[in-house]
């Protein structure tokens, strides 16, 4: 069986850090209020003139280098983002050019916080069918550009950043002993469209718009859908939750991560959480958390890693991989 194996990884966080105390000087909030409700203590914010493509290119270049390859070895780029440089062309095309890549193809995916999971699923299909041998999957966001900085219900939640992985096709046995992506599951339910959205866009408004959210509705669906997709992945692989080495969930809110742990009956020690330092970086949150845990030695070669996300749309899904 042809598998898509993660062979390289990279990340980028903007230099500027905005703490909860910094926000409390601007809006009616406090460090204690934010931490109690979200677990967030700070977030990174892109500099003026720093684009989503800049963040994505930095993470992608690191992923290629960590694999010991060059950009000429890459066949395709899949970029998950909800904050593109322009309405069109795809920001992935700009990343391709900035990397110096003159072959293959590149495209964007707009699945918001589930974007990286959707991107891994697309890359898995491309590799399995022989359309590409090596695929870069990037999650990159400049969420700070679409926030209403007077709305404490949303502006405290998000941050900017990028993470990337390079996948390569390899032949496996077709069992869970294989390295690579073992199962991929993605879903959408458009009935949740208005619960979390940006209230602007070229078809509906002359403005870019700002993030608007029904927090209670999103929280409820996030816990249920992320837990369900995790259980689906585990069941499809014939494994049990106890056999999973690491859970890398979407980093939206520590309370959501805690609730998923209870649903799966797994200890928090098996969860990778970076939400305190990064806040919600949307499509970048899972690759940022994954690359941090690989970099510090928590996640090691051979580990079973379950990634799951839920985002606006509603979109959600899971990927189970052996590193």
HUTA-V912894 format. One record per helix or strand. SS is the DSSP state (alpha for helix, beta for strand). FROM is the first residue (numbers start at 1). TO is the last residue. If there is no record, write none. Layout:
ss & from & to
SS & FROM & TO
SS & FROM & TO
//
This chain:
ss & from & to
beta & 2 & 12
beta & 16 & 19
alpha & 20 & 24
alpha & 31 & 38
beta & 42 & 45
alpha & 52 & 66
alpha & 71 & 73
beta & 76 & 80
alpha & 91 & 99
beta & 105 & 109
alpha & 112 & 128
beta & 134 & 142
alpha & 143 & 146
beta & 158 & 158
beta & 160 & 171
beta & 180 & 188
alpha & 190 & 195
beta & 196 & 198
beta & 211 & 213
alpha & 215 & 237
alpha & 241 & 243
beta & 246 & 249
alpha & 254 & 264
alpha & 268 & 270
beta & 271 & 271
alpha & 275 & 278
beta & 280 & 280
alpha & 282 & 295
beta & 304 & 311
beta & 315 & 322
//
